[in-house]
Amino acid sequence: MKKLSALLLLCFSAKLCAEGANQTSQSLNSEELQQIKKKYENCVFENGRIILNTSNLRDAMEYAPMACRKELLQAKKYLLESAFKLDVIDQLVSSIEEGVKIDLAGRLIIQLKADYKGK
């Protein structure tokens, strides 16, 4: 009887762990989080383009992400409602921010090349 109880408990625990991992994966791939990330990206790219037109690359790289920080914090707020630990959430948000900064640099350099060729 003890073996049966232990086996049932083990099966139940494994099922709960699998469901928790599935829920965590779903929260990272959720439509809501993807929309938040897209809104942040669009904000950074648009502000970066505007700043580059009136200033320089360094200013665009520094201030465009800062101007859109509110959108990035929406992603953190969303993730706080998930099963992630706080340090993991901070790493995920930093990863989103770094990825967008890398993409911003690429887009701004393409814009500078196009402007340079146009002169």
Disulfide bonds with the S-S distance in Angstrom:
Cys43-Cys68 1.98
